[in-house]
Amino acid sequence: MKYLISLPIFIAAIFLASCGNTGSEKAPTTEPEKTVSQKGDYFVDFTVDGKPVHVGEDNILTSYNNFSGKIEFKIFAGNEGGPQLVLTIPNDMSKPSSTPSGSAEAGYSISQGSVSLQDYPEKGLTFNSYDFTANPPLTPVPDAIVVTASELLGEEGRIITGTINVTTIPGNNPANDPTVKPYTITGKFRVKHLFKGEKF
């Protein structure tokens, strides 16, 4: 008799368990959306007189130095065999800022320009955005590099986002060369800087 009473209960328990499993199998599963930083979406995108250049994360380096309160943050971006772009920012990198094309102050980190276009349009040529020795003196142009955001990346570093808008000067390149002329550079960047020593 006990067997006859227990069997229906046992069958009912199996039925309920199977219903529960079916429900869990039908439940939708979605992967958490990846953030930009998780995707490794770091880049320097710029144009030179309208010609686009894309530099991915693997070809970007950054450096940070603080010389007795004088800050120098640099971004080096360039693909092998292509143009190289060097950005110099002398501001507090923990917050948004604006850097002019250069400074007339001798010895200042941007006295030779905050933006340097190298190996363009051919290897060995360099065009800077300023030269403090120029005669007549040049007037620095504001907003050459604008940092629009500086986000902490945990305890390991920061993500720096910004824009570029500047025109270079011919500088000391060979004369009577049609490639030696001002170049207009516009673009944007999102780079990862890992702390090595001093944090900001």
N, C-alpha and C positions, 0 to 999 in steps of 0.2 A: 504493500500500500504506500509506503514511504516512497518507493521508486516511482509509482504512478503520479504522485503529487509533485515530486521534485523535477520530473522530466519537463512538464510544461513550463515550470519556472526557469529551468536551464535554457530551454529554447527561447523564451522571452528575453532572457539576459543576452543571448547571442544576437538576437534581432536588434535589440537596442544598441549593442556595441557596434554592430555593422552599420547602423544608421548614423551613429556618431562618427565613424570613420569616413563614411561617404560624404558627410557634411564637411569634414576637414579637408578631404581631397578636392572638393569643389571650391573651397575658399581661395580667392585670388591671391596670388603672391607677386609682389613687386619688389624690385631691387631699389635700395635707396639711391636717389639721384646724386650723381657725383658733382662736387663743387668744381669751380674753375681751377682752384689750386690743386685738387686731387687729379685733375686731368693733365696737369703739367702745362697749362696754357700760358706759357711765358714767351714773350716775343719782343722784337723791335721791328716795326714796320715803318718804312719811310720811302719818300720819293725824292729823286734828284731831278729837278726840272721836269717833273711829271713822270719820270721813269720809276716804276715801283721796285722796291727791294724788300724781301722778307727774310728776317734772320730768326731762326728758331732757338729754343732754349739751349741746345747743345753748343751753340756758337756765340753764347753771351757770357761775359765775365763781369763781375763787379768788384770794386774795392772801396774801402772806407778808411780814411785817416783823419785824425784830429791832432793838428800840430799846435799845441798851446792855445786851444780855442779856435783855431782856424780849420774849419771842416773842408774836406775834399772827398766827395763821393764821385766815383767814376763808373761809367758803363761802357764796356768795350763790346761792340757787336759787329760781326762780319763773317761772311761765308768764304771758304777757301777759293781763291781765285777771283773774288768779287770785291766790291768796295767795303771799306772798313769805316765805321762811325764810332767816334769817341765823344761821350758827353761828360762834362765836368760840372758838378753842382756843389757850390760852397755854402749850402744852407743846412739848417737843422732838418735831418732826414726823417724825423719822427712825425712830421706834419706837412701839409701842403705848402708849396713855396713857388716863387717865380725867380728865374735866373736870366739876366740880360745876356746879350751876345758876347760881352766882354767887359773889361775894366781897365781904366787908364792907370790904375795903381800898379807900379812896378813890383814884381815879386808875388803878386796875388795869383791865386790858382787859375783865374780866368783872364789874366792879362794878355794871353795869346789866343783867347777865345774860349767860350764854353762849349762850342761844337767844333769838331775837327773831322773833315771828310778826307779819308786817305785811300791811296791806290785807286783813284778815280780821276778821269776816265781811263787812265792807264797806271800801271804799277809804278810807284816811286813819286807820284804827285800827291801833294797834301794841300788842302784848302781849309783854312781856319776861319772862324766867324769874327775874329778881331785881331788887331796887332797894336799894342800900346806904343810901339816905336814909330808908327806911321806918321808921315808928315805931308799934309796937315793932319792933325789929330782926328781920329774917328770918334763918332758919337755912338756909345753903346745903345743897342736896340733892345727895348724891354720884351719880356715874355718869350725869349728864345727857347727856353726849356721851362715848362710848367709842370710841377709835380701836383697832380690832382688828388692823390690818395697815398697814404702810407699805412699799411695794415700789418699788425704783428702776426707772425707765423709761429704761434706757440712761443717757446723759449729759444728757438733756433735761428730766427731771422725775421725779415720783413719782406713784404711784397710792395714794390714801388710802381705806381702807375702814373703816366703823364703824357705830355704832348711836346712836339718839336716844331718850331716855326722860325726859320732863320735863313739869311743869305750870307754865303761865304765871301771872302775877298780873295783876289788873285795871289797876294802874298809874294813870297820870294821864289816863285816858280819861274822857269825859263821864259824869257820874253819872246814876242813874235810867234807864239804858239797858239793856234785857234782854240785849243782846249783850256788855255789859261784864261779864265773868266770867272765872274761871280756865278755861284750855283745856289739855287733856291732849294732848301730842304724842308719838307714838312713831314710829319708822321706822328706816331704814337708808340708807347712802350708799356709793357707790363713785365717787370723783371723780379726775380727772387734773389735777395741778398742774404747769405748765411753769415751769421756772426762769427768772426774770428778775432777774439780778443774783446775789444770794446763794443758794447751794445748801445743801441740808440732807440 
